[in-house]
Amino acid sequence: MEYASNASDGTQIAYTVVGSGPPLLMVHGSFLTHTIWRTFGYVKALRGSRQLILIDSRGHGRSDKPHTPDAYAMTNIVGDLTAVLDAVGVSAVDYLGYSFGARAGLALTAATPDRVRSLAVGGGSHGAQAGAFDRLFFPGCADVLEQSGMEGFLEAWSSHRMFPIDSGTRAVFSANDAQAMAAYIRASDADSGLPDEVLQHFTQPSLFYVGSEDRIRLGDTRTAAALVPDSELHIIRGFDHATTMAASEEVLAHLERFWDN
């Protein structure tokens, strides 16, 4: 992987570029890395027709992992994305993001609209996020990360679930830096998001998608799609927040039609 430096705080963001064609910036969700796009077949499907710019968001994967919440302010996340685009040498991209990657894409579009040609986002929210991770995992999850590390977090999460954590998920989550993830969660809790009127002024072609069983983001996605002029909304039937990434065949079909228009 290569690295781009955020000029505002020096954080190093890991990225890799594969394929050829119009550039597409792909941004993963929380606790994951750029490899999730490979795992579910997006890279294989798109690399023949797209220049794919795959990043590890700050705090994740091979990127730097600050331990203070202010490091994860959305202004810094936007700075990370523009630093990567500058390092790759592209002025504007199509954008694809899921969950936190969707939120980052909305923020990037709001802050630097000239750098986003089209926007495709899944399972995201532009609103305030206080308590979102407590609802996703369990109450007090940031405290557990700080005090008991990633293993303690996984044990507590498992005790709040109907089914045990599968070995694949456990392996991916175990690779995270617990203190960085705690700071990341606290920054999310403090993030007020974007006002509705900002989305109402988006001019980029935009596509929103979300799983029909995604109790966390279904309403948020519907709301955002209704605000962005002339946007598309696709409901991926039978999938929830954690599994919609795996619905790659259906998601890719929607994306290809969207990009072809």
C-alpha positions in Angstrom: 0.0 0.0 0.0 1.0 3.6 -0.5 0.4 6.5 1.9 -1.0 10.0 1.7 -0.5 12.6 4.5 -3.2 14.8 5.8 -1.7 18.3 5.8 -3.7 19.5 8.8 -2.4 16.9 11.3 0.1 14.7 9.5 -2.0 11.5 9.8 -0.9 8.9 7.2 -3.7 7.3 5.2 -3.0 4.0 3.5 -4.4 3.5 0.1 -4.0 1.3 -3.0 -5.0 1.8 -6.6 -6.1 -1.1 -8.9 -7.7 -1.3 -12.3 -8.1 1.3 -15.0 -10.8 3.6 -16.2 -12.7 6.4 -14.6 -11.6 6.8 -10.9 -13.8 5.4 -8.2 -13.0 6.2 -4.5 -14.2 3.3 -2.3 -14.6 3.8 1.5 -15.4 1.1 4.0 -17.4 1.1 7.2 -16.4 1.1 10.9 -14.0 -1.5 12.3 -13.2 -2.8 8.8 -10.6 -2.1 6.1 -10.4 -1.7 2.3 -10.2 -5.5 2.0 -14.0 -5.8 2.6 -14.4 -4.6 -1.0 -12.3 -7.6 -2.2 -14.0 -10.1 0.2 -17.4 -9.5 -1.4 -16.3 -9.3 -5.0 -16.6 -5.6 -5.7 -12.9 -5.2 -6.7 -13.1 -8.2 -9.0 -16.2 -6.9 -10.7 -15.1 -3.3 -11.1 -11.4 -3.3 -11.7 -11.7 -4.1 -15.4 -13.6 -0.8 -16.1 -12.6 1.4 -13.2 -9.5 2.8 -11.5 -10.4 1.8 -7.9 -8.9 3.9 -5.1 -9.2 1.8 -2.0 -8.4 3.3 1.4 -8.1 2.3 5.0 -9.8 5.1 7.0 -7.8 6.7 9.8 -7.9 4.4 12.9 -8.3 1.3 10.7 -6.1 -1.1 8.8 -2.6 0.2 7.9 -3.5 3.9 8.4 -2.4 5.8 11.4 -4.5 5.3 14.6 -4.7 8.4 16.7 -6.0 7.8 20.3 -7.8 11.2 20.8 -11.5 11.8 19.7 -10.7 15.2 18.1 -8.5 13.4 15.6 -11.6 11.7 14.2 -13.6 14.9 13.6 -15.3 14.8 10.2 -13.2 17.7 8.9 -10.1 15.5 9.3 -11.8 12.6 7.6 -12.6 14.8 4.6 -9.0 16.0 4.7 -7.9 12.4 4.5 -10.0 11.7 1.4 -8.8 14.8 -0.4 -5.2 14.0 0.5 -5.5 10.6 -1.1 -7.1 12.1 -4.2 -4.2 14.6 -4.4 -1.7 11.8 -4.0 -3.2 9.7 -6.7 -3.4 12.8 -9.0 -7.1 12.9 -9.7 -9.2 16.0 -9.4 -12.7 14.4 -9.2 -14.0 10.9 -8.7 -17.1 8.8 -8.5 -17.6 7.8 -4.9 -18.8 4.6 -3.3 -19.1 4.2 0.5 -20.9 2.0 3.0 -22.0 2.8 6.6 -19.3 5.2 7.9 -18.0 5.4 4.4 -21.4 6.7 3.3 -21.3 9.3 6.0 -17.8 10.4 4.9 -19.0 10.6 1.3 -21.8 12.9 2.2 -19.4 15.1 4.1 -16.9 15.1 1.3 -19.6 16.1 -1.2 -20.8 18.9 1.1 -17.2 20.2 1.7 -15.7 19.8 -1.8 -18.5 19.3 -4.3 -16.1 19.8 -7.3 -14.2 16.7 -6.3 -17.3 14.3 -6.4 -18.7 13.5 -9.9 -21.3 11.1 -8.6 -22.2 9.7 -5.2 -23.3 6.2 -4.3 -23.7 5.5 -0.6 -25.2 2.6 1.4 -26.4 2.3 5.0 -25.4 5.8 5.9 -26.7 8.8 7.8 -26.2 12.5 7.6 -27.7 13.2 11.0 -26.4 13.4 14.5 -24.8 10.1 15.7 -24.9 10.3 19.5 -25.4 6.8 20.8 -25.3 5.1 17.4 -22.5 2.7 18.4 -24.2 1.9 21.7 -27.3 0.9 19.7 -25.2 -1.1 17.2 -23.1 -3.0 19.7 -24.1 -2.4 23.4 -24.4 0.4 25.9 -21.0 1.7 27.0 -19.1 0.1 24.3 -16.4 2.8 24.1 -15.8 2.5 27.9 -15.3 -1.3 27.5 -12.8 -0.7 24.6 -10.8 1.7 26.8 -10.9 -0.5 29.9 -10.9 -4.1 28.6 -9.4 -3.9 25.1 -10.7 -5.5 22.0 -11.1 -8.9 23.6 -13.2 -7.5 26.4 -15.3 -5.6 23.8 -15.9 -8.8 21.8 -16.9 -10.8 24.9 -19.3 -8.0 25.9 -20.8 -7.7 22.4 -21.2 -11.5 22.2 -23.2 -11.5 25.5 -25.6 -8.9 24.0 -26.2 -10.8 20.8 -28.7 -13.5 20.0 -26.0 -15.5 18.2 -22.3 -15.8 18.9 -19.8 -13.8 16.9 -18.6 -15.8 14.0 -14.9 -16.5 13.7 -14.4 -14.3 10.6 -15.9 -11.2 12.3 -14.0 -11.9 15.5 -10.7 -12.1 13.5 -11.4 -8.8 11.7 -12.4 -6.9 14.8 -9.5 -8.3 16.9 -7.1 -6.7 14.5 -8.3 -3.2 15.5 -6.6 -0.9 18.0 -9.0 -0.7 21.0 -8.0 2.8 22.1 -8.3 4.2 18.5 -11.7 2.6 18.2 -12.8 4.1 21.5 -11.7 7.5 20.3 -13.4 7.0 17.0 -16.7 6.1 18.7 -16.5 9.1 21.0 -16.0 11.4 18.0 -19.0 9.8 16.3 -21.1 10.5 19.4 -20.1 14.2 19.2 -20.7 14.6 15.4 -23.7 16.8 14.7 -23.8 15.7 11.1 -25.0 17.8 8.1 -28.1 20.0 8.1 -30.9 18.8 5.8 -30.6 21.9 3.6 -27.0 20.9 2.6 -28.2 17.7 1.0 -31.0 19.6 -0.7 -28.3 21.6 -2.6 -26.4 18.6 -3.9 -26.2 18.6 -7.7 -24.2 15.3 -8.2 -26.1 12.2 -9.5 -26.7 10.3 -6.3 -27.7 6.7 -5.4 -28.7 5.5 -1.9 -29.1 1.9 -0.9 -29.9 0.1 2.3 -31.0 -3.3 3.6 -34.7 -3.8 4.2 -33.9 -5.3 7.7 -31.4 -2.5 8.6 -33.2 -1.1 11.6 -30.3 1.2 12.3 -30.1 3.0 8.9 -33.3 2.3 6.9 -35.1 5.4 8.0 -31.9 7.5 7.8 -31.3 6.4 4.2 -34.8 7.1 3.2 -34.6 10.6 4.7 -31.3 11.4 3.0 -32.5 10.1 -0.4 -35.6 12.2 -0.2 -33.5 15.3 0.4 -31.1 15.0 -2.4 -32.7 16.2 -5.7 -33.3 13.4 -8.3 -31.5 10.7 -6.3 -32.1 7.0 -6.6 -33.1 4.8 -3.6 -32.8 1.0 -3.6 -33.9 -1.3 -0.8 -31.9 -4.5 -0.7 -34.5 -7.1 0.5 -33.6 -9.5 3.2 -30.4 -7.8 4.4 -29.5 -5.9 7.5 -26.8 -3.4 8.3 -24.1 -6.0 8.8 -24.9 -8.1 5.8 -25.8 -5.7 3.0 -22.1 -5.5 1.9 -22.5 -9.2 1.1 -25.4 -8.5 -1.3 -22.8 -7.4 -3.9 -24.5 -8.9 -7.0 -27.6 -6.8 -6.4 -25.8 -3.7 -5.3 -23.4 -3.9 -8.3 -26.3 -4.3 -10.7 -27.8 -1.0 -9.3 -24.4 0.7 -9.5 -23.7 -0.3 -13.1 -27.1 1.0 -14.2 -26.6 4.2 -12.3 -23.1 4.9 -13.7 -24.3 4.1 -17.2 -27.0 6.7 -17.1 
